[in-house]
Amino acid sequence: MIEPRWRLIEADESVTEHLHRALGIHPVLCRILAQRGICTVEDARRFFRPSLRELPSPFALQDMERAVARLEQAVDRSERILLYGDYDVDGTTGVALLYTFFSRFHPNIDYYLPHREQEGYGISSAGVEYARRSGSTLIVAVDCGTHDHQTISLAKSYGIDIIVCDHHLPEGHLPAAYAILNPRRADCSYPHPHLSGCGIAFKLAQGLALARNTPAEELEDLLDFVALSTCCDLVPLVGENRALTFFGLSRMERRPRIGIWALLQQSQCTAPLGVRDMVFGIGPMLNAAGRLSHAREAVRLLLAAERNSALEQAARLARLSQQRRLLERSVARQAICQWNSRADAQERRGIVLFDPSCPRGIAGLVASRMVEHFYRPTIVLTRSGDQAVGSGRSVPGFNLHEALRHCRHLLTAFGGHLHAVGVQLPIGQVAAFAECFEEVVRQHLPKEAEMPELTLCACLDFVELTPSFWRILKQFAPFGPGNMTPIFWAKRVRDTGQSRILSGGHVQLSVRQDDGPVWTGIGFGLAPAFERLRSGPFDLAYSIEEDKYEHLGALRIRARAARPPSA
């Protein structure tokens, strides 16, 4: 594991002072606000008190009027509508959201999820053929479609219209869909371009509801789907995304739908629910369906109406998730050994690993493990017929999607985001692609991105961690990309002698500063630094959180890193 470099985030001191005078809260809290671009009292009000009434109009999305008009026509004519979703959490929650919404007034509706191994990502020809056979005349696709020129043209030849709800970066011209709702298309000026695919599906529901004069309150029970997708797809938790997630998590706590309630039972997640509960608790179980079985199982559970059946389905997904974890660890260990065995492993700035034995459904997870281990942009490929298919993960500061653009002459297809991509190419081109990718990484990977970075908000002594400080700090949640959990820095910390190593390489902490109060907590993966902790003093990078398990509601620290003491 590579130790991170520590960097203190800068903040405009005049803004910090202005907020301190106006809000009367701890100056460190004002500093964090300033670091996040919250510069005025009105900004702070919107941040601490998000409102659904202040969301942008769905009709600010390019093609929304056209999409809503087509849906109104389909409803009026009782046309059969097929909801098509990608096989991950974003796609399955988007399908479940639209199915729940349409079922209230349009019973002629169906859904389809592609099989990851047999059909791959995007709108498949098998899915279009299913729509034709089932008599569907309109497909609404979620979390896919922006790059699916051929299959959208196939659907059009059958007289089937397609409305796309997607957030992947367009590549070249757009396909000939009836409407493409994608805030990242060049001609769209929507103010929040980083909605999840399910979030865009919600905007479509919102647009149709406005056209049908449906009360806005009737859409609020759909926000749990949006929150789940927004958290698990790791889109920025700012602006509209933060508001949708805030209210979605709240609804999930107060009145979870049966399927999500069953998943919460399996994951043992408890209130207050946060992003981590979605990303590491519920999300992996839903994703396991698409990785090791079929994504329709995830949708079926999300739509469940009976508790006992939902519990059985959730238990099955939990078993699949555990199976996926074991498989992922085994394949990742093998992949790391395979890469280390290369004579040029240390010299390579990027990693392209072709492993025909790697299951397609976990290639992205293995790539993530390799990024954690080597801290280099990584693409893991496996075999699918005469093609190499796989996924890539990046490091902060390196645009993986843009890197693939430089190699596109070797690729059959690619798509994705800044830090996560999918890729397909002829097996015969793998070696050439690896060299091309290496050259792009060498040219475009910034020097500072070669080492992990730990960003600190402020130096904060333990004595300042008061109940009133925590009461305001927790209002910064939900935490996630773009609004990360604040990490602080405490100087000259000492172990009390009660810290100990736990299984899995974690450390149970008991620390203090000078003669101040003793703080307990957890340090995940900090076992290699245990001797440094015991021999102290040391500087500690940490965050603060509520203990939801052993000492319910009590505050504890989460150690992030330790280093020799500063002067």
BAGUKE-538364 format. One line per field, with one value per residue (C-alpha): residue in three letters; x, y, z. Coordinates in steps of 0.5 Angstrom, whole numbers. Layout:
residues N
residu: ALA;... $
c1: X;... $
c2: Y;... $
c3: Z;... $
END
This chain:
residues 567
residu: MET;ILE;GLU;PRO;ARG;TRP;ARG;LEU;ILE;GLU;ALA;ASP;GLU;SER;VAL;THR;GLU;HIS;LEU;HIS;ARG;ALA;LEU;GLY;ILE;HIS;PRO;VAL;LEU;CYS;ARG;ILE;LEU;ALA;GLN;ARG;GLY;ILE;CYS;THR;VAL;GLU;ASP;ALA;ARG;ARG;PHE;PHE;ARG;PRO;SER;LEU;ARG;GLU;LEU;PRO;SER;PRO;PHE;ALA;LEU;GLN;ASP;MET;GLU;ARG;ALA;VAL;ALA;ARG;LEU;GLU;GLN;ALA;VAL;ASP;ARG;SER;GLU;ARG;ILE;LEU;LEU;TYR;GLY;ASP;TYR;ASP;VAL;ASP;GLY;THR;THR;GLY;VAL;ALA;LEU;LEU;TYR;THR;PHE;PHE;SER;ARG;PHE;HIS;PRO;ASN;ILE;ASP;TYR;TYR;LEU;PRO;HIS;ARG;GLU;GLN;GLU;GLY;TYR;GLY;ILE;SER;SER;ALA;GLY;VAL;GLU;TYR;ALA;ARG;ARG;SER;GLY;SER;THR;LEU;ILE;VAL;ALA;VAL;ASP;CYS;GLY;THR;HIS;ASP;HIS;GLN;THR;ILE;SER;LEU;ALA;LYS;SER;TYR;GLY;ILE;ASP;ILE;ILE;VAL;CYS;ASP;HIS;HIS;LEU;PRO;GLU;GLY;HIS;LEU;PRO;ALA;ALA;TYR;ALA;ILE;LEU;ASN;PRO;ARG;ARG;ALA;ASP;CYS;SER;TYR;PRO;HIS;PRO;HIS;LEU;SER;GLY;CYS;GLY;ILE;ALA;PHE;LYS;LEU;ALA;GLN;GLY;LEU;ALA;LEU;ALA;ARG;ASN;THR;PRO;ALA;GLU;GLU;LEU;GLU;ASP;LEU;LEU;ASP;PHE;VAL;ALA;LEU;SER;THR;CYS;CYS;ASP;LEU;VAL;PRO;LEU;VAL;GLY;GLU;ASN;ARG;ALA;LEU;THR;PHE;PHE;GLY;LEU;SER;ARG;MET;GLU;ARG;ARG;PRO;ARG;ILE;GLY;ILE;TRP;ALA;LEU;LEU;GLN;GLN;SER;GLN;CYS;THR;ALA;PRO;LEU;GLY;VAL;ARG;ASP;MET;VAL;PHE;GLY;ILE;GLY;PRO;MET;LEU;ASN;ALA;ALA;GLY;ARG;LEU;SER;HIS;ALA;ARG;GLU;ALA;VAL;ARG;LEU;LEU;LEU;ALA;ALA;GLU;ARG;ASN;SER;ALA;LEU;GLU;GLN;ALA;ALA;ARG;LEU;ALA;ARG;LEU;SER;GLN;GLN;ARG;ARG;LEU;LEU;GLU;ARG;SER;VAL;ALA;ARG;GLN;ALA;ILE;CYS;GLN;TRP;ASN;SER;ARG;ALA;ASP;ALA;GLN;GLU;ARG;ARG;GLY;ILE;VAL;LEU;PHE;ASP;PRO;SER;CYS;PRO;ARG;GLY;ILE;ALA;GLY;LEU;VAL;ALA;SER;ARG;MET;VAL;GLU;HIS;PHE;TYR;ARG;PRO;THR;ILE;VAL;LEU;THR;ARG;SER;GLY;ASP;GLN;ALA;VAL;GLY;SER;GLY;ARG;SER;VAL;PRO;GLY;PHE;ASN;LEU;HIS;GLU;ALA;LEU;ARG;HIS;CYS;ARG;HIS;LEU;LEU;THR;ALA;PHE;GLY;GLY;HIS;LEU;HIS;ALA;VAL;GLY;VAL;GLN;LEU;PRO;ILE;GLY;GLN;VAL;ALA;ALA;PHE;ALA;GLU;CYS;PHE;GLU;GLU;VAL;VAL;ARG;GLN;HIS;LEU;PRO;LYS;GLU;ALA;GLU;MET;PRO;GLU;LEU;THR;LEU;CYS;ALA;CYS;LEU;ASP;PHE;VAL;GLU;LEU;THR;PRO;SER;PHE;TRP;ARG;ILE;LEU;LYS;GLN;PHE;ALA;PRO;PHE;GLY;PRO;GLY;ASN;MET;THR;PRO;ILE;PHE;TRP;ALA;LYS;ARG;VAL;ARG;ASP;THR;GLY;GLN;SER;ARG;ILE;LEU;SER;GLY;GLY;HIS;VAL;GLN;LEU;SER;VAL;ARG;GLN;ASP;ASP;GLY;PRO;VAL;TRP;THR;GLY;ILE;GLY;PHE;GLY;LEU;ALA;PRO;ALA;PHE;GLU;ARG;LEU;ARG;SER;GLY;PRO;PHE;ASP;LEU;ALA;TYR;SER;ILE;GLU;GLU;ASP;LYS;TYR;GLU;HIS;LEU;GLY;ALA;LEU;ARG;ILE;ARG;ALA;ARG;ALA;ALA;ARG;PRO;PRO;SER;ALA $
c1: 0;3;3;-1;2;-2;-5;-8;-14;-13;-19;-21;-19;-24;-30;-28;-28;-35;-38;-36;-39;-45;-47;-43;-41;-34;-29;-26;-34;-34;-27;-30;-36;-31;-27;-33;-35;-40;-39;-45;-51;-55;-51;-50;-58;-59;-53;-56;-63;-64;-71;-74;-78;-71;-70;-69;-75;-74;-76;-69;-66;-65;-71;-75;-81;-81;-80;-86;-90;-88;-90;-97;-98;-96;-101;-107;-106;-105;-98;-94;-88;-81;-76;-69;-64;-56;-55;-52;-55;-56;-60;-64;-66;-68;-72;-75;-77;-80;-84;-87;-89;-92;-96;-100;-103;-101;-101;-99;-91;-85;-78;-72;-65;-59;-55;-48;-44;-48;-51;-46;-47;-52;-58;-57;-60;-63;-67;-69;-72;-75;-79;-81;-84;-87;-91;-87;-87;-83;-77;-75;-67;-64;-56;-55;-56;-52;-47;-52;-52;-54;-59;-63;-63;-65;-71;-73;-73;-78;-82;-80;-78;-73;-72;-65;-64;-57;-51;-45;-40;-43;-37;-38;-45;-51;-55;-62;-66;-73;-71;-64;-64;-57;-54;-47;-49;-46;-53;-55;-55;-58;-55;-53;-49;-48;-54;-54;-58;-64;-63;-65;-71;-73;-73;-77;-82;-82;-83;-89;-92;-92;-95;-101;-102;-100;-98;-90;-91;-93;-86;-83;-83;-79;-73;-70;-69;-65;-61;-59;-57;-53;-49;-47;-45;-41;-43;-42;-46;-47;-53;-59;-56;-54;-62;-65;-60;-62;-69;-68;-64;-69;-75;-71;-70;-77;-81;-77;-80;-81;-75;-70;-73;-71;-64;-63;-64;-59;-54;-55;-55;-58;-60;-58;-57;-51;-47;-43;-49;-51;-44;-42;-48;-54;-51;-46;-52;-56;-50;-48;-55;-52;-45;-46;-54;-58;-60;-68;-67;-65;-71;-76;-73;-74;-81;-83;-90;-89;-84;-83;-81;-77;-73;-72;-70;-65;-62;-60;-57;-53;-50;-49;-45;-41;-39;-37;-33;-29;-28;-26;-21;-18;-18;-15;-9;-8;-8;-3;2;1;3;9;12;13;20;18;12;16;17;10;6;-1;-3;-7;-8;-11;-13;-18;-20;-23;-30;-33;-37;-32;-27;-28;-27;-21;-18;-20;-16;-10;-11;-11;-5;-1;-4;-4;-9;-11;-15;-17;-19;-22;-24;-31;-30;-25;-26;-22;-27;-26;-27;-22;-21;-17;-13;-15;-12;-12;-18;-19;-24;-20;-14;-19;-20;-13;-13;-20;-17;-15;-22;-29;-32;-31;-35;-36;-33;-27;-25;-29;-29;-32;-28;-28;-23;-20;-16;-10;-10;-9;-1;-2;-7;-3;3;-2;-5;2;4;-2;-1;6;4;-2;-1;1;7;3;-2;3;2;-4;-6;-10;-13;-14;-19;-16;-12;-16;-15;-19;-21;-25;-29;-35;-43;-44;-39;-41;-49;-47;-42;-46;-51;-46;-48;-49;-42;-39;-35;-35;-38;-33;-33;-28;-21;-18;-11;-9;-1;3;-2;-1;-3;-6;-3;-10;-10;-10;-10;-16;-17;-17;-11;-15;-13;-18;-15;-15;-11;-11;-7;-3;-8;-14;-20;-19;-22;-23;-24;-22;-17;-18;-12;-7;-4;2;3;1;9;9;2;5;12;9;8;5;1;-6;-11;-18;-25;-31;-37;-42;-41;-47;-45;-42;-44;-50;-50;-43;-38;-31;-25;-24;-16;-14;-7;-1;6;12;10;11;15 $
c2: 0;7;12;18;25;30;37;42;45;52;57;64;67;73;69;64;71;73;67;66;73;72;65;65;58;55;58;51;50;56;54;48;52;56;50;48;54;56;64;67;66;65;59;57;57;53;48;46;47;43;44;40;46;49;44;46;45;38;42;45;38;38;34;34;37;32;26;28;29;22;19;22;20;13;13;16;10;5;3;-2;1;-3;0;-2;-1;-3;-8;-4;0;6;2;-3;3;7;2;0;8;9;2;4;11;9;3;8;10;6;-2;-4;-3;-8;-8;-11;-12;-15;-21;-18;-24;-25;-19;-14;-6;-2;-3;-10;-13;-18;-13;-10;-16;-18;-11;-13;-19;-17;-11;-5;1;5;4;8;6;8;9;7;9;15;10;5;7;1;-2;4;4;-3;-1;5;0;-4;2;3;9;10;15;15;17;17;21;18;22;23;21;24;25;22;16;17;16;19;24;24;26;27;33;32;33;39;43;42;47;44;47;40;36;30;27;19;15;14;22;23;18;22;28;25;22;30;32;28;29;37;35;31;36;31;34;34;30;24;24;24;17;15;19;13;10;16;17;9;10;17;14;8;11;16;22;29;30;37;42;38;31;33;35;29;24;28;27;20;18;21;17;11;11;13;9;4;0;-7;-9;-4;-6;-13;-11;-6;-12;-16;-11;-9;-2;3;10;15;12;15;14;9;5;5;4;-2;-4;-5;-3;-9;-14;-11;-11;-18;-20;-17;-20;-27;-28;-23;-16;-17;-21;-14;-10;-16;-15;-7;-8;-13;-12;-18;-18;-26;-26;-20;-23;-29;-25;-21;-27;-30;-23;-23;-30;-28;-21;-26;-30;-24;-22;-28;-29;-22;-23;-29;-26;-20;-23;-27;-21;-17;-23;-24;-16;-17;-22;-18;-15;-8;-8;-3;2;2;8;5;-2;-6;-13;-19;-25;-29;-33;-27;-27;-21;-19;-17;-14;-7;-9;-13;-6;-2;-7;-6;1;1;-4;0;7;7;8;0;-3;-11;-15;-22;-26;-26;-29;-26;-20;-17;-14;-11;-5;1;5;11;15;22;27;23;23;15;17;22;17;12;17;17;10;9;7;0;0;-4;1;4;9;11;17;21;15;9;6;0;-2;-7;-9;-15;-20;-19;-11;-12;-11;-5;-2;-3;1;6;7;7;12;16;16;18;24;26;23;29;28;30;24;19;19;18;25;26;32;36;41;44;43;41;39;33;38;42;36;38;36;43;42;35;38;42;38;32;37;37;30;27;26;23;26;33;34;29;27;33;30;34;34;33;34;30;25;19;12;11;3;1;1;-6;-10;-13;-18;-16;-11;-6;-2;-1;6;9;16;23;29;32;31;32;27;20;18;11;10;5;5;1;-2;2;-5;-3;3;0;1;8;9;5;9;16;22;22;27;24;25;23;24;24;20;17;10;6;-1;-2;5;7;15;16;20;16;18;14;15;16;16;17;20;23;29;36;41 $
c3: 0;-2;4;1;1;6;3;7;2;2;3;2;9;8;6;12;17;13;14;22;23;20;22;29;28;29;24;22;20;16;13;10;7;4;1;-2;-6;0;0;3;8;2;-1;7;7;1;3;10;8;1;-2;-7;-10;-12;-17;-24;-29;-32;-39;-38;-41;-49;-52;-45;-49;-55;-50;-46;-52;-54;-47;-47;-54;-52;-46;-49;-55;-49;-53;-50;-47;-45;-40;-41;-36;-35;-31;-25;-19;-24;-29;-25;-20;-26;-29;-22;-21;-28;-27;-21;-24;-30;-26;-23;-29;-35;-34;-41;-39;-39;-37;-40;-37;-41;-39;-38;-41;-47;-49;-46;-44;-48;-52;-55;-61;-57;-53;-59;-61;-55;-56;-63;-61;-54;-59;-55;-60;-55;-51;-45;-44;-37;-36;-43;-51;-52;-56;-59;-66;-69;-64;-64;-72;-72;-67;-71;-77;-73;-72;-65;-62;-56;-51;-48;-41;-40;-37;-41;-45;-52;-57;-64;-67;-63;-65;-68;-62;-62;-56;-52;-45;-43;-39;-42;-49;-53;-54;-47;-42;-36;-30;-27;-32;-27;-25;-25;-30;-25;-24;-31;-31;-25;-29;-34;-29;-27;-34;-35;-28;-30;-36;-33;-27;-22;-16;-14;-8;-11;-14;-7;-6;-12;-9;-5;-12;-14;-8;-8;-16;-14;-8;-12;-19;-15;-18;-15;-9;-10;-12;-15;-13;-6;-5;-9;-4;2;1;-2;4;9;6;6;14;15;10;6;1;2;-3;0;7;6;3;9;14;10;10;18;16;21;21;20;13;9;3;5;7;0;-3;1;4;-1;-7;-8;-7;-12;-17;-15;-19;-26;-24;-23;-25;-28;-27;-27;-20;-17;-21;-18;-11;-12;-14;-9;-5;0;6;6;-1;-1;5;1;-5;-1;2;-5;-7;0;-2;-9;-6;-2;-7;-12;-6;-5;-13;-14;-8;-11;-18;-16;-12;-19;-23;-18;-18;-26;-27;-22;-26;-32;-32;-34;-29;-25;-31;-33;-32;-34;-33;-39;-36;-41;-37;-41;-34;-31;-31;-35;-29;-24;-29;-26;-19;-20;-24;-18;-13;-18;-17;-10;-10;-15;-16;-23;-29;-30;-35;-34;-40;-41;-47;-50;-57;-61;-57;-51;-47;-40;-35;-33;-27;-26;-21;-19;-24;-30;-35;-37;-42;-45;-45;-49;-54;-56;-57;-61;-67;-64;-61;-63;-57;-51;-46;-39;-35;-32;-28;-30;-37;-41;-47;-53;-58;-62;-58;-64;-62;-54;-55;-59;-55;-49;-52;-54;-47;-44;-49;-47;-39;-40;-44;-40;-33;-28;-24;-17;-19;-19;-11;-7;-4;3;3;10;11;18;24;29;36;40;45;40;38;42;41;38;33;31;31;25;22;21;17;12;10;5;4;-3;-9;-9;-2;2;9;12;14;20;22;30;32;37;38;43;44;51;51;49;42;39;32;29;24;17;18;22;28;34;37;44;43;46;46;52;58;54;53;51;44;41;34;28;23;17;14;19;22;18;22;29;31;29;33;39;40;39;39;32;27;26;20;22;21;26;26;30;32;30;32;39;43;39;38;41;37;35;30;24;23;16;16;21;20;24;29;26;29 $
END
